Each structure stands twice: as structure tokens, then as C-alpha cells.
Amino acid sequence: MHVFGLIGNPVGHSLSPPMHEAAYEELGMEARYVTFEPDPDDAAAAVKGAAALGVDGLNVTIPFKRDVLAAVDPDDRAARIGAVNTVDFSTSPPRGYNTDAAGVRRALEHHGVDPSGDAVVVGAGGAGRAVAFTLAESCDAVHVANRTVERAESLAADVRDGLPGGATVTGGGLDTLADRVPEATLLVNATSVGMEEDETPVPAELLHTDLAVLDAVYSPVETRLLRDAAAAGATTVDGAWMLLFQGVAAFERWTGRDAPVEAMNDALRSHL
């Protein structure tokens, strides 16, 4: 019996268990996906405890993604991003990965969106970091817009330092959206705006037909930003696709098998 799981605090809201359990059932695997809710200050102890229990792999969510770095051997991408959301215990020390990056790229590719051209990322938190580093690998330019200008500029500097010679990466306040979005080919909302209330981080009048919009918010699936984008003729990608494909990447990393994407997607959306 293989055991995989998730550490976070809280984890009761997580949709990862039904998504991964659906994959095991589809492939006839003897495996379980369990959740752990350790003390927020005990990330390293939680990883050691999971290893001692014989857990094969862990997903990592808030507030542990950065703290887990010290307890694992991160691959180059996770080290650059500064966050780990997937741990593989098949090596010693355990290996850390950031499959949020894969989730972004595969969600876009699934919808026929080429992550190139000029991209705008709204938000400079954990999700914003993964998105900015990922898009900087293929886009010509990436602009990070954030409520706190200093955080946007700091993230932009980190991306430039981590990926020298890549995209042109800049940062600024939310007021820069008026200049950047009309010229962009890709827009990603990496904030929680739109989750609790019917609000959008980007004014509707800035959206246009030559734009692809990914909203990392997955509850509700159709946010106000995505409704506005669809009305403007833009290509839209909901956050459940990003959630799905980061889970797909973790599953494939742990098992070495192709994930049953359709079964995982059905299970995820049935719980949304």
C-alpha cells in the first residue's frame, strides 16, 4: 500500500484527496491520500515525521511551502521560486519540487494558449512567484502588478536574478494595469480577489480579444474576471485547471505513471 498526502494548516478544505483517490481507483492502485495538519512552526518536523511513517510523497500547501525548503533537497526550479509544494521521499534527503509551475503551463497549453508574448501577473504572493518564474521562461516580457509596489518590484528582481538573460521582467502597482493589460497577450490573476466576493482585480474595460486570461481562483470556477474576459472575447482558463495539473504533475512525479487526467478532473469538478 502506497501512502501519499498533504501537509498544510488548515487542510480541511483541500480538494486534493478526492482528486488523487480518483486516480488510484482509475488505475487500480493500492494507495491512499491522507492529510496532515501540523503546527505552523513545525514544517521540518512534519517532513521528518512523514518520512518516518513511510509516506511516499507529500503535497505542501499554506503555510509550509517556503519553510519546507530547509527540510528537502529542492530542484533548481523550486529553489529559484523559493517554494516547494511536492516532496518525493524516494531519495535521501527527500527531493522537493514546485508543481504549481507545471500547473500553470499545462493549464494554458490544454486550452491552446502559447505562454509567450507579453504577460501580466497580478499578485506577488506564493502563487504569483510560481506564475512569474514560469512565464519568464517563455514570454518576451512579464510584468508583476501588486497592491504593494515594493513586493512586486522585489519579485521582479528575484525573477531577473534567477533567470538571467530571459524575459524582460518588471514590477509595479495596480495602477500600472491600465498601461500593461491592453498590450498584453496573457493575463494571470494570482491573488484571491474574486474568491469571497464578486469582485475582479482588473477593470473590464482593459480586457480584449487578443488576450488569454487565467484566474488562479477556483472557487467559484467562473469568477467575475473570467466573465468579463469572456464578454470581451478573450480566451479564459479557470483556476481548477491549474489546480488539476499541479496535482497531475505531482502524481506523475511520485508514481512514474501517466496520470488519468480525465478521472482526476471529473473528481475535482464534482467537489467544486
Residue pairs with C-beta under 8 A, 6 or more apart in sequence:
1 30
1 31
1 32
2 29
2 30
2 31
2 32
2 56
2 255
3 31
3 32
3 33
3 34
3 53
3 54
3 55
3 56
4 20
4 31
4 32
4 33
4 34
4 55
4 56
4 57
4 58
4 59
4 254
5 33
5 34
5 35
5 36
5 50
5 55
5 57
5 58
5 59
6 14
6 16
6 17
6 33
6 34
6 35
6 36
6 58
6 59
6 60
6 61
7 35
7 36
7 37
7 38
7 43
7 46
7 47
7 50
7 58
7 59
7 60
7 61
7 64
8 14
8 35
8 37
8 60
8 61
8 62
8 63
8 64
9 37
9 38
9 39
9 40
9 62
9 63
9 64
10 37
11 35
11 36
11 37
11 61
12 35
12 37
14 35
14 61
15 243
15 268
15 271
15 272
16 33
16 35
16 59
16 247
17 33
17 34
17 35
18 267
18 268
18 270
18 271
19 243
19 244
19 247
19 264
19 267
19 268
20 33
20 247
20 251
20 264
21 32
21 33
21 267
22 260
22 263
22 264
22 266
22 267
23 29
23 251
23 259
23 260
23 263
23 264
24 30
24 31
24 32
24 33
25 263
26 260
26 263
26 264
27 257
27 260
29 255
36 46
36 50
36 58
38 45
38 46
38 49
40 63
40 64
43 64
43 67
43 68
43 70
43 71
44 67
44 68
44 70
44 71
46 64
47 58
47 68
47 71
47 72
47 87
47 94
48 71
50 58
50 87
50 89
51 89
51 94
55 89
56 88
56 89
56 90
56 254
57 86
57 87
57 88
57 89
57 250
57 253
57 254
58 86
58 87
58 89
59 85
59 86
59 87
59 247
59 250
60 68
60 84
60 85
60 86
60 87
61 85
62 126
65 83
65 84
65 85
65 126
66 82
66 83
66 126
68 84
68 87
68 96
69 78
69 79
69 82
69 83
69 84
69 96
71 93
71 94
72 84
72 87
72 93
72 94
72 95
72 96
73 91
73 93
73 94
73 95
73 96
74 84
74 95
74 96
74 97
74 98
75 95
75 96
75 97
77 97
77 98
77 101
77 133
78 84
78 96
78 97
78 98
80 133
80 162
80 163
81 98
81 100
81 101
81 129
81 130
81 133
81 162
82 129
82 158
83 98
83 100
83 126
83 129
83 130
84 96
84 97
84 98
85 97
85 98
85 99
85 100
85 246
85 250
86 96
86 97
86 98
86 99
86 249
86 250
86 253
86 254
87 94
87 95
87 96
87 97
88 94
88 95
88 96
88 97
88 253
88 254
90 254
97 249
97 250
97 253
98 130
99 246
99 247
99 249
99 250
99 253
100 127
100 130
100 131
100 242
100 246
101 130
101 133
101 134
102 245
102 246
102 248
102 249
103 241
103 242
103 243
103 244
103 245
103 246
103 247
103 248
103 249
104 115
104 130
104 131
104 134
104 135
104 188
104 214
104 242
105 115
105 134
105 245
106 245
106 248
106 249
107 214
107 237
107 241
107 242
107 244
107 245
108 114
108 115
108 186
108 212
108 214
108 237
109 115
110 237
110 241
110 245
111 212
111 235
111 237
111 241
112 235
113 186
113 212
113 214
113 235
113 237
115 134
115 135
115 138
115 139
115 186
116 138
116 139
116 140
116 185
117 139
117 140
117 141
117 184
117 185
117 186
118 139
118 140
118 141
118 142
118 143
118 180
118 183
118 184
118 185
118 186
119 135
119 139
119 141
119 142
119 143
119 184
119 185
119 186
119 187
119 188
120 142
120 143
120 145
120 177
120 180
120 181
120 184
120 186
120 187
120 188
121 128
121 131
121 132
121 135
121 142
121 143
121 144
121 145
121 188
121 190
122 128
122 145
122 146
122 174
122 177
122 187
122 188
122 189
122 190
122 191
122 193
122 201
122 202
123 131
123 144
123 145
123 146
123 189
123 190
123 191
123 201
123 216
124 132
124 144
124 146
124 148
124 151
124 152
124 154
124 155
124 171
125 151
125 190
125 191
127 190
127 191
127 216
128 144
128 146
128 155
128 190
128 191
129 155
129 158
130 190
131 188
131 190
131 216
132 142
132 144
132 155
132 156
132 159
132 169
133 159
133 162
133 163
135 142
135 167
135 186
135 188
136 142
136 159
136 163
136 166
136 167
136 169
137 163
137 166
137 167
138 167
139 167
139 186
140 167
140 168
141 167
141 168
141 169
141 170
142 156
142 159
142 167
142 168
142 169
142 170
143 156
143 169
143 170
143 171
143 172
143 176
143 180
143 184
144 152
144 155
144 156
144 159
144 169
144 170
144 171
144 172
145 152
145 171
145 172
145 173
145 174
145 176
145 177
145 180
146 152
146 155
146 171
146 172
146 173
146 174
147 173
147 174
149 171
149 172
149 173
151 171
152 171
152 172
152 173
153 171
153 172
154 171
155 171
156 169
156 170
156 171
157 171
159 167
159 169
160 169
163 169
174 201
177 202
177 203
177 206
178 203
178 206
181 187
181 202
181 206
181 207
181 211
182 206
182 208
184 211
185 210
185 211
185 212
186 211
186 212
186 213
186 214
187 202
187 207
187 211
187 212
187 213
187 214
187 229
188 213
188 214
188 215
188 216
189 201
189 202
189 213
189 214
189 215
189 216
189 217
189 223
189 225
190 216
191 201
191 216
192 217
193 199
193 200
193 201
193 217
193 225
194 200
194 201
194 215
194 217
194 220
194 223
194 224
194 225
195 217
195 219
195 220
195 223
198 224
199 224
200 223
200 224
200 225
200 228
201 225
202 225
202 228
204 228
204 231
204 232
207 213
207 228
207 229
207 232
207 234
208 232
208 233
208 234
209 232
209 233
209 234
210 234
211 229
211 232
211 234
211 235
212 234
212 235
212 236
212 237
213 225
213 226
213 229
213 234
213 235
213 236
213 237
214 236
214 237
214 239
214 241
214 242
215 223
215 225
215 226
215 236
215 237
215 238
215 239
216 239
216 242
217 223
217 225
217 239
218 238
218 239
218 240
218 242
218 243
218 272
219 239
219 272
221 238
221 239
221 240
221 269
221 272
222 238
223 238
223 239
226 236
226 238
229 235
229 236
230 236
240 265
240 268
240 269
240 272
243 268
244 261
244 264
244 265
244 268
247 259
247 264
247 268
248 259
248 261
248 264
251 257
251 259
251 264
252 258
252 259
